[in-house]
């Protein structure tokens, strides 16, 4: 007989059920990644989507910045027990960041760059199609901040208003630090893209950490990895710069679950992170 346990979850840091057979690390809200562990789990679904699960029972899922609605998480264990969790996303508010007196070319790209921008977007889309190819839970090593020190100059989700013109929401964290400051991989990963001098992102790196979790590091002055390389958590992959559309030396660090935009800051709070 299949035993079914139903739990209704709204906003919870860690869900602990039946002697820690199931743990969910992270807040169930828009713009967050949840890293779960189901000891003895063999299948996980979020609504109708099958989520990869490692031998240790690790899995991951996330919600986009503006995502709303209800979701059903189903975890089936090898002993035929099933745990169901109904997730109702609360509303999330974001900061509005106004930046004035910016150079016109930093607000709107000149038409002369359109062809270049379109070409670069195609390259990024092709690289992002590889996300999900890594089936191992490389993120199991835990997450670290990719820059030691520095000043947080912009937060995830903020709505930028440049010279009075509303722009797309900010989909990462900006860490301001001197040019040449080391940038480290937030966890183990595979390099899907190591781009040179793109119009918006400058020199940047895209890493795949398995199960759809991926991270990007923009505006680098130097890169020390190439497409196809594997990296370890804390490995130096680049240095801070101000390449691309940037007003000063900083790292734009973004994280996504497949194509869903999530807040990197939330990952640093997870109790599963291993100390250095």
C-alpha positions in Angstrom: 0.0 0.0 0.0 1.3 3.5 -0.9 1.4 5.8 2.1 0.7 9.4 1.3 1.5 12.4 3.5 0.1 15.8 2.5 1.7 19.0 3.8 0.7 22.5 2.9 3.6 24.9 2.6 3.6 28.6 2.2 6.9 30.2 3.4 9.3 27.9 5.2 13.0 27.7 5.5 13.5 24.0 6.2 10.7 21.4 6.0 11.5 18.4 8.2 9.4 15.3 7.9 9.7 11.8 9.3 13.2 11.8 10.8 14.6 14.2 8.2 13.6 12.0 5.3 12.8 15.2 3.4 14.5 18.6 3.7 13.8 21.7 1.6 16.5 24.4 1.9 15.3 27.9 0.9 12.2 30.1 1.0 9.3 29.2 -1.1 8.8 32.5 -2.9 9.4 34.1 -6.3 13.0 34.4 -7.3 14.3 31.6 -5.1 16.0 28.2 -5.7 15.1 25.4 -3.4 17.6 22.6 -2.8 16.0 19.5 -1.4 17.2 16.2 0.0 15.0 13.2 0.1 16.8 10.3 1.8 15.6 7.1 0.1 13.8 9.2 -2.6 13.5 7.8 -6.1 11.3 10.2 -8.0 10.4 13.9 -7.6 7.9 15.9 -9.6 7.0 19.6 -9.5 3.6 19.7 -11.0 4.1 17.5 -14.1 7.9 18.2 -14.4 10.2 15.3 -13.4 13.2 16.6 -11.4 16.5 14.8 -11.5 17.4 13.3 -8.1 20.9 12.1 -7.1 21.8 8.8 -5.4 22.1 10.8 -2.2 18.6 12.2 -2.7 19.5 15.7 -3.7 17.3 17.7 -6.1 16.7 21.3 -7.0 13.9 23.5 -8.3 13.3 27.2 -8.5 10.7 30.0 -9.2 11.3 32.9 -11.6 11.4 36.5 -10.3 7.8 37.2 -11.2 6.3 33.7 -10.9 3.0 33.3 -9.2 0.4 30.5 -8.6 0.2 27.1 -7.0 2.5 24.2 -7.4 2.5 20.6 -6.2 5.7 18.9 -5.2 5.6 15.1 -5.1 8.3 13.0 -3.6 8.1 9.2 -4.0 10.4 7.0 -1.8 11.7 3.6 -2.4 9.5 2.2 0.4 6.5 3.4 -1.6 5.8 6.3 0.7 4.7 9.5 -1.1 5.0 13.1 0.3 2.9 15.8 -1.3 3.5 19.5 -0.7 1.3 22.2 -2.0 3.2 25.4 -2.6 1.4 28.8 -2.9 3.8 31.6 -3.9 3.4 34.8 -2.0 3.9 38.2 -3.6 7.4 39.5 -3.6 8.3 43.2 -3.8 11.5 44.5 -5.2 13.5 47.7 -4.9 13.4 50.5 -7.5 16.9 51.8 -8.3 17.2 55.2 -10.0 20.4 56.0 -11.8 20.7 59.4 -13.5 23.3 61.2 -15.6 24.3 58.0 -17.3 25.9 58.2 -20.7 23.3 57.8 -23.5 25.1 54.7 -24.9 24.9 53.0 -21.6 21.1 53.5 -21.5 20.2 52.5 -25.1 22.5 50.6 -27.4 23.4 52.5 -30.6 21.8 51.1 -33.8 25.3 50.4 -35.2 25.6 47.6 -32.6 22.3 45.9 -33.3 23.8 43.2 -35.6 26.5 42.4 -33.1 24.0 42.2 -30.2 21.7 39.8 -32.2 24.7 37.6 -33.0 25.8 37.5 -29.4 22.3 36.6 -28.2 22.3 33.6 -30.5 25.5 32.4 -29.0 24.2 32.7 -25.5 20.9 30.9 -26.4 22.9 28.1 -27.9 25.1 27.8 -24.7 22.0 27.9 -22.5 20.4 25.0 -24.4 23.2 22.8 -22.9 22.0 23.6 -19.3 20.5 20.4 -18.0 23.0 18.2 -19.8 24.9 17.8 -16.5 22.9 15.1 -14.6 25.2 15.0 -11.6 24.4 17.1 -8.6 27.6 19.1 -8.7 26.1 21.7 -6.4 26.3 19.1 -3.6 29.6 20.7 -2.6 27.8 23.7 -1.3 27.7 27.3 -2.5 30.2 30.1 -1.8 30.2 33.8 -2.6 32.3 34.2 -5.8 34.1 37.3 -4.5 35.8 37.8 -1.2 34.9 41.2 0.2 33.7 43.9 -2.2 30.7 46.1 -1.9 27.2 45.0 -2.9 26.2 47.7 -5.4 23.0 46.3 -6.8 20.6 43.6 -5.6 18.5 41.0 -7.4 15.2 41.9 -8.9 15.5 45.7 -8.5 13.8 47.7 -11.2 16.3 50.1 -12.8 15.3 53.5 -14.0 18.1 54.9 -16.1 17.9 58.6 -16.8 14.2 58.4 -16.1 13.6 55.4 -18.5 12.4 52.1 -16.8 14.6 49.2 -17.9 14.5 45.4 -17.4 14.8 44.2 -13.8 18.2 43.4 -12.5 18.6 39.6 -12.6 21.7 39.2 -10.4 23.9 40.7 -7.7 26.5 43.3 -8.5 29.7 43.2 -6.3 31.9 46.2 -6.8 35.6 45.6 -6.2 39.0 46.7 -7.7 39.9 45.6 -11.2 41.9 42.3 -10.9 40.0 41.0 -7.8 39.8 37.2 -8.1 36.4 35.6 -9.1 35.8 32.1 -7.9 33.3 29.4 -9.0 30.4 29.3 -6.6 30.4 25.5 -6.7 31.6 22.6 -8.9 30.5 23.1 -12.5 31.1 22.6 -16.2 31.9 25.6 -18.5 29.3 26.0 -21.2 30.5 29.4 -22.4 33.6 31.6 -21.9 32.8 34.6 -24.0 35.0 37.4 -25.1 34.0 41.1 -25.2 30.3 40.8 -25.7 28.5 44.2 -26.0 26.5 43.9 -22.8 28.2 41.3 -20.7 31.8 41.9 -21.7 34.0 38.9 -20.9 31.8 36.4 -19.1 31.5 32.8 -18.1 28.5 30.4 -17.9 28.7 27.4 -15.5 26.4 24.4 -15.3 26.2 22.9 -11.8 23.8 20.1 -12.6 20.0 19.5 -12.5 19.5 22.8 -14.3 21.2 25.0 -11.8 23.6 27.4 -13.5 25.5 30.6 -12.8 27.1 33.5 -14.9 29.9 35.9 -14.1 30.0 39.1 -16.2 32.3 42.1 -17.0 35.5 40.1 -16.3 38.9 41.6 -17.1 40.4 38.1 -17.4 39.1 34.5 -17.8 41.0 31.4 -16.8 38.7 28.7 -18.2 37.4 27.6 -21.6 34.3 26.0 -22.9 34.1 22.3 -21.8 36.3 22.7 -18.7 35.3 21.4 -15.4 35.8 23.5 -12.3 35.7 23.0 -8.5 34.1 25.2 -5.9 36.3 28.0 -5.0 38.5 27.6 -8.1 39.7 31.0 -9.6 37.9 31.4 -12.9 38.5 35.1 -13.7 39.2 38.6 -12.4 36.9 41.5 -11.9 36.8 44.1 -14.7 34.5 46.6 -16.4 34.2 45.1 -19.8 30.9 45.3 -21.7 28.2 47.8 -20.7 29.6 48.7 -17.3 30.1 51.9 -15.4 33.0 50.6 -13.1 34.8 47.5 -12.0 32.4 45.0 -10.6 31.1 41.4 -10.9 27.6 40.8 -12.1 26.8 37.4 -10.6 23.6 35.7 -11.7 22.0 32.4 -11.1 19.2 30.6 -12.9 17.4 27.3 -12.6 17.2 26.4 -16.3 15.8 29.7 -17.6 14.2 30.9 -14.4 15.8 34.0 -12.8 16.7 33.5 -9.1 18.4 35.5 -6.3 22.0 34.4 -5.8 22.0 35.8 -2.2 19.5 33.2 -1.1 21.8 30.3 -2.0 24.4 31.5 0.5 22.1 31.0 3.5 21.5 27.3 2.9 22.5 25.1 5.8 23.8 22.3 3.5 26.7 24.6 2.5 30.0 23.0 3.5 32.5 25.2 5.4 35.8 25.9 3.7 
